[in-house]
């Protein structure tokens, strides 16, 4: 009885590129600037290795040998490339290479990875093994490079000529009896939207501050994933001198299909020390006043045409 033997062909593809520079001292004489290798292909993509032997960090106190990687012809790619790769400066005497792993999302607007300052130029000059006979070897190993489709999110803002403005006041008789970690005002309607104020008496994270937010509760004519663009000002009132503590902005508020409310405001709105100081007038006995003014400027995002007028009713 005969036997059959099948042969599997194993292809070896390069995953790393080494760039040897002979006459490294001559490159140093050129001063600061990026030198670019030839194109090389790994994982079906063409790349360029950049080297700058005279790079500097923000303070400019020391020179560094830096590397970066470029996806060649990135503007011609129909998709983005997510890559994990490793830079290397080779120690050819002791094998104590300088290595650094990097992750980068390559696309037309970000074709070059961030700069990696690998080692100070002074250290590379005095450490045996990196420069031998005036030559040095830089390398990059591309561990993986995955194509991903371009996913672009977009939105449209519809500004309205007729604007709706209104003010709501939340009188808090006893600040110290507010529920924790957060307290809510009553619901109020402005521009066919229902709003609510959210206050954290001890802050969201910092117990020394009050956090204060304006939140969209829901639309009166509720449609999932609709958005409203507003100008708002929220303040804790100075009840004595009128020097209110304010936060203002022009923001998009959204209610998702799951009816979650999203808010805008400030995490560190006011320190408890400043709030409780009798000289500031924010807290009189135990009473404080929160006021919010809202102007509906328009609608934004995926809003059906018949919804654009609803905000203004």
Sine and cosine of phi, psi and omega as CSV:
sin_phi,cos_phi,sin_psi,cos_psi,sin_omega,cos_omega
0.00,0.00,0.81,-0.59,-0.07,-1.00
-0.99,0.17,0.32,-0.95,0.07,-1.00
-0.84,-0.54,0.47,-0.88,0.00,-1.00
-0.91,-0.42,0.58,-0.81,0.02,-1.00
-0.86,-0.51,0.83,-0.56,0.05,-1.00
-0.98,-0.18,0.60,-0.80,-0.03,-1.00
-0.93,-0.37,0.81,-0.59,0.04,-1.00
-0.97,-0.24,0.82,-0.57,0.00,-1.00
-1.00,0.07,0.84,-0.54,0.01,-1.00
-0.97,-0.26,0.86,-0.51,-0.01,-1.00
-0.99,-0.11,0.73,-0.68,0.07,-1.00
-0.97,-0.25,0.87,-0.50,0.01,-1.00
-0.93,-0.36,0.60,-0.80,0.00,-1.00
-0.92,0.40,0.61,-0.79,0.07,-1.00
-0.86,-0.52,-0.03,1.00,-0.03,-1.00
-0.65,-0.76,0.42,-0.91,0.04,-1.00
-0.75,-0.66,0.79,-0.61,0.07,-1.00
-0.93,-0.37,0.71,-0.71,-0.02,-1.00
-0.87,-0.49,0.95,-0.30,0.03,-1.00
-1.00,-0.04,0.77,-0.64,0.02,-1.00
-0.91,-0.42,0.94,-0.34,0.10,-1.00
-1.00,0.02,0.63,-0.77,-0.07,-1.00
0.98,0.22,0.71,0.70,-0.05,-1.00
-0.87,0.49,-0.54,0.84,0.00,-1.00
-0.89,0.46,-0.55,0.83,0.03,-1.00
-0.92,0.39,-0.58,0.81,0.06,-1.00
-0.91,0.41,-0.62,0.78,0.02,-1.00
-0.90,0.44,-0.55,0.84,0.01,-1.00
-0.91,0.41,-0.33,0.94,0.02,-1.00
-0.97,0.24,-0.23,0.97,0.03,-1.00
0.99,0.14,-0.28,-0.96,-0.07,-1.00
-0.93,0.36,0.56,-0.83,0.02,-1.00
0.52,-0.85,0.37,-0.93,-0.05,-1.00
-1.00,-0.05,0.76,-0.65,0.14,-0.99
-0.97,-0.26,0.69,-0.73,-0.14,-0.99
-0.89,-0.46,0.72,-0.69,-0.02,-1.00
-0.96,0.26,0.03,-1.00,0.18,-0.98
-0.95,0.31,0.25,-0.97,0.07,-1.00
-0.95,0.30,0.62,-0.78,0.09,-1.00
-0.67,-0.74,0.51,-0.86,-0.09,-1.00
-0.94,-0.35,0.81,-0.58,0.06,-1.00
-0.63,-0.78,0.70,-0.71,0.00,-1.00
0.83,0.56,0.57,0.82,0.07,-1.00
0.98,0.20,0.14,0.99,0.01,-1.00
-0.82,-0.57,0.49,-0.87,0.04,-1.00
-0.99,-0.17,0.68,-0.74,-0.15,-0.99
-0.76,-0.65,0.25,-0.97,0.11,-0.99
-0.70,-0.72,0.72,-0.70,0.07,-1.00
-0.99,-0.16,0.76,-0.65,0.00,-1.00
-0.95,-0.32,0.65,-0.76,0.04,-1.00
-0.75,-0.67,0.72,-0.69,0.10,-0.99
-0.76,-0.65,0.95,-0.30,-0.05,-1.00
-0.99,0.16,-0.11,0.99,-0.05,-1.00
-0.83,-0.56,0.59,0.81,-0.01,-1.00
-0.96,0.28,0.28,-0.96,0.03,-1.00
-0.61,-0.79,0.51,-0.86,0.08,-1.00
-0.99,0.13,-0.05,-1.00,-0.15,-0.99
-0.84,0.55,-0.64,0.76,-0.07,-1.00
-0.98,0.19,-0.22,0.97,0.05,-1.00
0.92,0.38,0.28,0.96,-0.10,-1.00
-0.99,0.17,-0.34,0.94,-0.09,-1.00
-0.53,-0.85,0.53,-0.85,0.03,-1.00
-1.00,-0.03,0.60,-0.80,-0.03,-1.00
-0.76,-0.65,0.50,-0.87,0.18,-0.98
-1.00,0.02,0.88,-0.47,-0.11,-0.99
-0.85,-0.52,0.47,-0.88,0.02,-1.00
-0.79,-0.61,0.45,-0.89,0.18,-0.98
-0.45,-0.89,0.33,-0.94,-0.08,-1.00
-0.86,-0.51,0.63,-0.77,0.00,-1.00
-0.84,-0.54,0.70,-0.72,0.18,-0.98
-0.99,0.11,0.93,-0.38,-0.09,-1.00
-0.93,0.38,0.61,-0.79,0.05,-1.00
0.80,0.59,0.68,0.74,-0.06,-1.00
-0.88,0.48,-0.53,0.85,-0.03,-1.00
-0.92,0.40,-0.33,0.94,-0.03,-1.00
-1.00,0.00,-0.12,0.99,-0.04,-1.00
-0.98,0.19,0.65,-0.76,0.02,-1.00
-0.99,0.10,-0.11,0.99,0.00,-1.00
-0.57,-0.82,0.24,-0.97,0.07,-1.00
-1.00,0.07,0.25,-0.97,-0.01,-1.00
-0.78,-0.63,0.85,-0.53,0.10,-0.99
-0.99,-0.12,0.84,-0.54,-0.12,-0.99
-0.78,-0.63,0.62,-0.78,0.19,-0.98
-0.91,-0.42,0.82,-0.58,-0.07,-1.00
-0.58,-0.81,0.21,-0.98,-0.07,-1.00
-0.73,-0.68,0.85,-0.53,0.11,-0.99
-0.99,0.12,0.45,-0.89,0.00,-1.00
-0.51,-0.86,0.67,-0.75,0.23,-0.97
-0.89,-0.46,0.87,-0.50,-0.23,-0.97
-1.00,0.10,0.74,-0.67,0.20,-0.98
-0.99,-0.11,0.97,-0.26,-0.12,-0.99
-1.00,0.06,-0.02,1.00,0.06,-1.00
-0.99,-0.17,-0.74,0.67,-0.14,-0.99
-0.90,-0.44,-0.08,1.00,0.01,-1.00
0.95,0.32,0.27,0.96,0.03,-1.00
-1.00,-0.01,0.94,0.35,-0.08,-1.00
-0.93,0.37,0.47,-0.88,0.14,-0.99
-1.00,-0.03,0.89,-0.45,-0.06,-1.00
-0.79,-0.62,0.51,-0.86,0.05,-1.00
-0.45,-0.89,0.83,-0.56,0.06,-1.00
-1.00,0.10,0.59,-0.80,-0.05,-1.00
-0.66,-0.75,0.60,-0.80,0.14,-0.99
-0.90,-0.45,0.70,-0.71,0.02,-1.00
-0.53,-0.85,0.58,-0.82,0.07,-1.00
-0.98,-0.17,0.97,-0.26,-0.07,-1.00
-1.00,-0.01,0.74,-0.67,0.14,-0.99
-0.39,-0.92,-0.07,-1.00,-0.12,-0.99
-0.85,0.52,-0.61,0.79,-0.04,-1.00
-1.00,0.03,-0.06,1.00,0.00,-1.00
-0.55,-0.84,0.88,0.47,-0.11,-0.99
-0.98,0.18,-0.28,0.96,-0.05,-1.00
-0.89,-0.46,0.73,-0.68,0.00,-1.00
-0.93,0.36,0.23,-0.97,0.07,-1.00
-0.91,0.42,0.43,-0.90,-0.04,-1.00
-0.96,0.29,0.74,-0.68,0.07,-1.00
-0.92,-0.39,0.95,-0.31,0.05,-1.00
-0.98,0.21,0.98,-0.22,-0.18,-0.98
-0.98,0.19,-0.74,0.67,-0.09,-1.00
-0.35,-0.94,0.54,-0.84,0.03,-1.00
-0.91,0.41,0.57,-0.82,-0.01,-1.00
-0.87,0.49,-0.60,0.80,0.01,-1.00
-0.87,0.50,-0.70,0.72,-0.01,-1.00
-0.92,0.39,-0.61,0.79,-0.03,-1.00
-0.94,0.33,-0.46,0.89,0.00,-1.00
-0.98,0.22,-0.54,0.84,-0.10,-0.99
-0.99,-0.13,-0.20,0.98,-0.04,-1.00
-1.00,-0.02,0.86,-0.51,0.01,-1.00
-0.89,0.46,0.62,-0.79,0.11,-0.99
0.92,-0.38,-0.49,0.87,-0.02,-1.00
-0.99,0.13,-0.69,0.72,0.01,-1.00
-0.92,-0.40,0.89,-0.45,0.01,-1.00
-0.81,-0.59,0.84,-0.54,-0.03,-1.00
0.80,0.60,0.67,0.74,0.06,-1.00
0.90,0.44,0.42,0.91,0.06,-1.00
-0.82,-0.57,0.48,-0.88,-0.02,-1.00
-0.61,-0.79,0.50,-0.87,-0.02,-1.00
-0.85,-0.53,0.85,-0.53,0.12,-0.99
-0.97,-0.25,0.49,-0.87,-0.01,-1.00
-0.53,-0.85,0.33,-0.94,0.13,-0.99
-0.62,-0.78,0.77,-0.64,0.11,-0.99
-0.95,-0.32,0.85,-0.53,0.01,-1.00
-1.00,-0.07,0.97,-0.26,-0.12,-0.99
-0.95,0.30,-0.70,0.71,0.11,-0.99
-0.42,-0.91,0.49,-0.87,0.02,-1.00
-0.56,-0.83,0.96,-0.29,-0.10,-1.00
-0.94,-0.34,0.73,-0.68,0.09,-1.00
-0.97,0.23,0.68,-0.74,0.10,-1.00
-0.72,-0.69,0.61,-0.79,-0.01,-1.00
-0.92,0.38,0.49,-0.87,0.09,-1.00
-0.94,0.33,0.85,-0.52,0.06,-1.00
-0.91,-0.41,0.92,-0.40,-0.06,-1.00
-0.90,-0.44,0.83,-0.56,0.11,-0.99
-0.99,-0.10,0.60,-0.80,-0.01,-1.00
-0.63,-0.78,0.33,-0.94,0.05,-1.00
-0.51,-0.86,0.36,-0.93,0.01,-1.00
-0.82,-0.57,0.73,-0.69,0.02,-1.00
-0.97,-0.25,0.83,-0.56,0.03,-1.00
-0.96,-0.29,0.94,-0.33,0.03,-1.00
-1.00,0.00,0.65,-0.76,-0.07,-1.00
-0.96,-0.27,0.60,-0.80,0.02,-1.00
-0.94,0.33,-0.65,0.76,0.00,-1.00
-1.00,-0.05,0.85,-0.53,-0.07,-1.00
-0.94,-0.33,0.52,-0.85,0.05,-1.00
-0.93,-0.36,0.79,-0.61,0.00,-1.00
-0.78,-0.63,0.57,-0.82,0.07,-1.00
-0.31,-0.95,0.24,-0.97,-0.04,-1.00
-0.78,-0.63,0.60,-0.80,0.06,-1.00
-0.79,-0.62,0.68,-0.74,0.00,-1.00
-0.89,-0.46,0.77,-0.64,0.05,-1.00
-0.94,-0.34,0.95,-0.31,0.04,-1.00
-1.00,0.00,0.87,-0.50,0.01,-1.00
-0.95,-0.31,0.94,-0.35,-0.08,-1.00
-0.96,0.29,-0.59,0.81,0.00,-1.00
-0.67,-0.75,0.99,-0.17,-0.04,-1.00
-0.86,0.51,-0.58,0.82,-0.11,-0.99
-0.97,0.23,-0.16,0.99,0.05,-1.00
-0.98,-0.20,0.11,0.99,0.06,-1.00
-0.91,0.42,0.61,-0.79,0.05,-1.00
-0.91,0.42,0.45,-0.89,-0.01,-1.00
-0.82,-0.58,0.53,-0.84,0.22,0.98
-0.99,0.14,-0.22,0.97,-0.04,-1.00
-0.63,-0.78,0.46,-0.89,0.01,-1.00
-0.79,-0.61,0.47,-0.88,-0.04,-1.00
-0.84,-0.54,0.57,-0.82,0.15,-0.99
-0.97,0.25,-0.04,-1.00,0.18,-0.98
-0.97,0.26,0.31,-0.95,0.08,-1.00
-0.96,0.28,0.55,-0.84,0.06,-1.00
-0.56,-0.83,0.53,-0.85,-0.07,-1.00
-0.96,-0.27,0.76,-0.65,0.14,-0.99
-0.62,-0.79,0.80,-0.60,0.05,-1.00
0.90,0.43,0.61,0.79,-0.02,-1.00
0.87,0.49,0.39,0.92,0.11,-0.99
-0.85,-0.53,0.56,-0.83,0.05,-1.00
-0.98,-0.19,0.77,-0.63,-0.11,-0.99
-0.87,-0.50,0.27,-0.96,0.08,-1.00
-0.43,-0.90,0.54,-0.84,0.06,-1.00
-0.98,-0.19,0.69,-0.72,0.01,-1.00
-0.89,-0.46,0.81,-0.59,-0.03,-1.00
-0.81,-0.58,0.77,-0.64,0.10,-1.00
-0.97,-0.24,0.97,-0.24,-0.05,-1.00
-0.86,0.51,-0.49,0.87,0.01,-1.00
-0.93,-0.36,0.25,0.97,0.03,-1.00
0.99,0.14,0.35,-0.94,0.05,-1.00
-0.94,0.35,-0.69,0.72,0.00,-1.00
-0.78,-0.62,-0.59,0.81,-0.10,-1.00
-0.99,-0.15,0.91,-0.41,-0.04,-1.00
-0.92,0.39,-0.15,0.99,-0.03,-1.00
-1.00,-0.08,0.06,1.00,-0.04,-1.00
-0.75,-0.67,0.42,-0.91,0.20,-0.98
-1.00,-0.07,0.70,-0.71,0.11,-0.99
-0.96,-0.27,0.66,-0.75,-0.10,-0.99
-0.62,-0.78,0.76,-0.65,-0.08,-1.00
-0.66,-0.75,0.53,-0.85,0.22,-0.98
-0.99,-0.17,0.77,-0.63,-0.06,-1.00
-0.82,-0.57,0.63,-0.78,0.17,-0.99
-0.99,0.11,0.87,-0.50,0.00,-1.00
-0.99,0.11,-0.81,0.59,0.04,-1.00
-0.20,-0.98,0.28,-0.96,0.14,-0.99
-1.00,0.03,0.58,-0.81,0.03,-1.00
-0.89,0.46,-0.72,0.69,0.16,-0.99
-1.00,-0.09,1.00,0.06,-0.20,-0.98
-0.95,0.32,0.84,-0.55,0.09,-1.00
-0.76,-0.65,0.82,-0.58,-0.05,-1.00
-0.85,0.53,0.58,-0.81,0.10,-0.99
0.89,0.45,0.43,0.90,0.09,-1.00
-1.00,0.00,0.38,-0.92,-0.13,-0.99
-0.68,-0.73,0.44,-0.90,0.05,-1.00
-0.70,-0.71,0.67,-0.74,-0.05,-1.00
-0.97,-0.25,0.85,-0.52,-0.11,-0.99
-0.72,-0.69,0.37,-0.93,0.24,-0.97
-0.95,-0.31,0.79,-0.62,-0.06,-1.00
-0.73,-0.69,0.38,-0.92,0.17,-0.98
-0.64,-0.77,0.82,-0.57,0.02,-1.00
-0.86,-0.51,0.67,-0.74,-0.09,-1.00
-0.55,-0.84,0.43,-0.90,0.26,-0.97
-0.98,-0.21,0.85,-0.53,-0.21,-0.98
-0.99,0.16,0.66,-0.75,0.21,-0.98
-0.99,0.14,0.94,-0.33,-0.13,-0.99
-0.98,0.19,-0.04,1.00,-0.06,-1.00
-0.90,-0.44,-0.73,0.68,-0.09,-1.00
-0.92,-0.39,-0.08,1.00,0.03,-1.00
0.97,0.25,0.24,0.97,0.03,-1.00
-1.00,-0.07,0.98,0.20,-0.15,-0.99
-0.95,0.31,0.49,-0.87,0.11,-0.99
-1.00,0.01,0.89,-0.46,-0.19,-0.98
-0.85,-0.53,0.42,-0.91,0.22,-0.98
-0.63,-0.78,0.75,-0.66,-0.08,-1.00
-0.71,-0.71,0.36,-0.93,0.04,-1.00
-0.11,-0.99,0.23,-0.97,0.16,-0.99
-0.89,-0.45,0.93,-0.37,-0.20,-0.98
-0.62,-0.78,0.33,-0.94,0.10,-1.00
-0.99,-0.16,0.80,-0.60,0.07,-1.00
-0.96,-0.28,0.63,-0.77,-0.09,-1.00
-0.72,-0.69,0.58,-0.81,0.17,-0.99
-0.88,-0.47,0.85,-0.53,-0.07,-1.00
-0.99,0.12,0.11,-0.99,0.02,-1.00
-0.88,0.48,-0.44,0.90,0.03,-1.00
-1.00,0.08,0.10,0.99,0.07,-1.00
0.88,0.47,0.55,0.83,0.11,-0.99
-0.99,0.13,0.64,-0.76,0.01,-1.00
-1.00,-0.10,0.68,-0.74,0.03,-1.00
-0.88,-0.48,0.63,-0.77,-0.09,-1.00
-0.82,-0.58,0.28,-0.96,0.12,-0.99
-0.82,-0.58,0.58,-0.81,0.02,-1.00
0.12,-0.99,-0.64,-0.77,-0.08,-1.00
-0.59,-0.81,0.78,-0.63,-0.01,-1.00
-0.93,0.38,-0.75,0.66,0.04,-1.00
-0.98,-0.22,0.95,0.33,-0.11,-0.99
-0.92,0.39,-0.74,0.67,0.02,-1.00
-0.39,-0.92,0.61,-0.79,0.04,-1.00
-0.95,0.31,0.54,-0.84,0.03,-1.00
-0.88,0.47,-0.56,0.83,0.03,-1.00
-0.88,0.47,-0.72,0.69,0.01,-1.00
-0.93,0.36,-0.63,0.77,-0.01,-1.00
-0.90,0.44,-0.66,0.75,-0.09,-1.00
-1.00,0.06,-0.15,0.99,-0.01,-1.00
-0.91,0.42,0.83,-0.56,-0.03,-1.00
-0.87,0.50,-0.44,0.90,-0.06,-1.00
-0.96,0.28,-0.24,0.97,-0.08,-1.00
-1.00,-0.07,-0.38,0.92,0.08,-1.00
0.98,0.17,0.14,0.99,0.01,-1.00
-0.97,0.23,-0.58,0.81,0.01,-1.00
-0.84,-0.54,0.93,-0.36,0.00,-1.00
-0.94,-0.35,0.90,-0.43,-0.23,-0.97
0.85,0.53,-0.96,-0.29,0.09,-1.00
-0.87,-0.49,0.15,0.99,-0.14,-0.99
-0.99,-0.12,0.68,-0.73,0.13,-0.99
-0.65,-0.76,0.33,-0.94,-0.07,-1.00
-0.78,-0.63,0.80,-0.59,0.09,-1.00
-0.93,-0.36,0.76,-0.65,-0.03,-1.00
-0.79,-0.61,0.66,-0.75,0.05,-1.00
-0.75,-0.66,0.70,-0.72,0.09,-1.00
-0.91,-0.42,0.74,-0.68,-0.05,-1.00
-0.79,-0.61,0.74,-0.67,0.14,-0.99
-0.85,-0.52,0.85,-0.52,0.03,-1.00
-0.98,0.17,0.92,-0.40,-0.03,-1.00
-1.00,-0.07,-0.50,0.87,-0.04,-1.00
0.11,-0.99,-0.17,-0.98,0.04,-1.00
-0.85,-0.53,0.35,-0.94,-0.15,-0.99
-0.58,-0.81,0.40,-0.92,0.12,-0.99
0.99,0.17,-0.53,-0.85,-0.11,-0.99
-1.00,0.06,0.95,0.31,-0.04,-1.00
-0.96,-0.26,0.84,-0.55,0.04,-1.00
-0.85,0.53,0.48,-0.88,-0.08,-1.00
-0.83,0.56,-0.65,0.76,-0.04,-1.00
-0.96,0.27,-0.18,0.98,0.04,-1.00
-0.99,0.11,-0.34,0.94,-0.10,-0.99
-0.89,0.45,-0.50,0.86,0.00,-1.00
-1.00,0.03,-0.29,0.96,-0.06,-1.00
-0.90,0.44,-0.61,0.79,-0.04,-1.00
-0.88,0.48,-0.44,0.90,-0.16,-0.99
-1.00,-0.09,-0.06,1.00,-0.04,-1.00
-0.97,0.24,0.00,0.00,0.00,0.00
